[in-house]
Amino acid sequence: MTEKTIYTIPFRDTLKGPRSKSAKQCVKKVREFIEKSKKTKNVKIDGALNNALWFRGISKPPRSIRVEVSEADGSFTASLAK
């Protein structure tokens, strides 16, 4: 059985730091958010979600993003919500 949950993840805190690391910190924030909400360390980020975070470059990631998290065989996969 696959469980799907949709989250909206804000990136307020990551945008206050250095601009040269913003997109990298947003990817880290997505991973940490899912680890905290699902209480697991097995988190994979889908390629489409990664491309959405890096689309405008390292210094201008999106302000927030909607993520769909699905579980399969004990590991969670984060993908871009439709």
Summary of the structure (lengths in Angstrom):
residues: 82
radius of gyration: 12.5
end to end distance: 20.6
largest distance: 41.4
contacts: 225
relative contact order: 0.29
helix: 38%
strand: 30%
